Amino acid sequence: MADTAQPNAELLEWPKKDKRRFLHAVYRVGDLDRTIKFYTEAFGMKLLRKRDVPEEKYANAFLGFGPEHSNFVVELTYNYGVTSYDIGTGFGHFAIATPDVYKLVEDIRAKGGNVTREPGPVKGGSSVIAFVKDPDGYIFEIIQRASTPEPLCQVMLRVGDLERSIKFYEKALGMKVVKKVDRPEYKYTLAMLGYAEEHETTVLELTYNYGVTEYTKGNAYAQIAIGTDDVYKSAEVINHVTQELGGKITRQPGPIPGINTKIVSFLDPDGWKTVLVDNEDFLKELQ
Ligand SMILES: N[C@@H](CCC(=O)N[C@@H](CS)C(=O)NCC(=O)O)C(=O)O
């Protein structure tokens, strides 16, 4: 099919019919053991797996609140010899839901965590939140929420045009807007997008600050990985949507040499990266 041809309606429906799930957020840290210690002791995450790839001079650690076949997790990357990164201004935070923000924040402080915003109601709203920084400077929002199946509940990124981003994530990724909040008194609008309600699963929180259209990306945060049943069909839709809204495919669909897991990688209109990973191949990696 030529790039300019209109894809059929059935293909454009595919992202909504596909089995999509947030798998992990990938980012770089300067000392793997330091972060593992902090996330397990201060946040209460579990270390799920670790792999060292000396021939490529990097190592990974996967941590989360539940197993990877059901929960969203973080994939930390350590590049041999690189001890610090620039987080940039566009990355916002990861979030952890807990029934008692005050208690978790005290535990984090006791483990040497840097509390940058004390617990209390969010400005302009009523949810109780706090902000803490991890050893590399990544911000974690701590959010009060009665028990949830997915404590690792948000990835927040700043975008330059919220309506364009919403269209992109709806059309290219089949997400739904599960919440939208405008706080004119604080000059921002945010949208929560995902595959289920906020308390059920991880959501992508996109924040638009009035009048701000550009942010720096730094080199620390990398991408979100999302599961799919068909990377090839997904790539056809993404290719179409990027022509309409911006963004681009950065890695054509197909198996990764060596691992054989099929993926497709792409950038959204702001340059934020997503990787779609074949669901079956991913489960094989976990065995
Ligand atoms: N200018 C903010 C807009 C987003 C925002 O303010 N988010 C809320 C949480 S939803 C917040 O951080 N509030 C600060 C507070 O309540 O102290 C940003 O880009 O991070």
The ligand as a Gaussian input file, in Angstrom:
#p B3LYP/6-31G(d) Opt

LIG

0 1
 N        3.339000      22.976000      35.954000
 C        3.072000      21.634000      36.401000
 C        1.664000      21.227000      35.979000
 C        1.253000      19.885000      36.494000
 C        0.894000      19.946000      37.963000
 O        0.926000      20.997000      38.608000
 N        0.520000      18.798000      38.501000
 C        0.069000      18.710000      39.876000
 C       -0.230000      17.280000      40.241000
 S       -1.550000      16.628000      39.264000
 C        1.138000      19.225000      40.804000
 O        2.314000      18.952000      40.605000
 N        0.744000      20.014000      41.834000
 C        1.688000      20.563000      42.713000
 C        1.209000      20.513000      44.129000
 O        0.040000      20.150000      44.386000
 O        2.048000      20.829000      44.995000
 C        4.069000      20.675000      35.746000
 O        4.431000      20.866000      34.566000
 O        4.486000      19.708000      36.430000

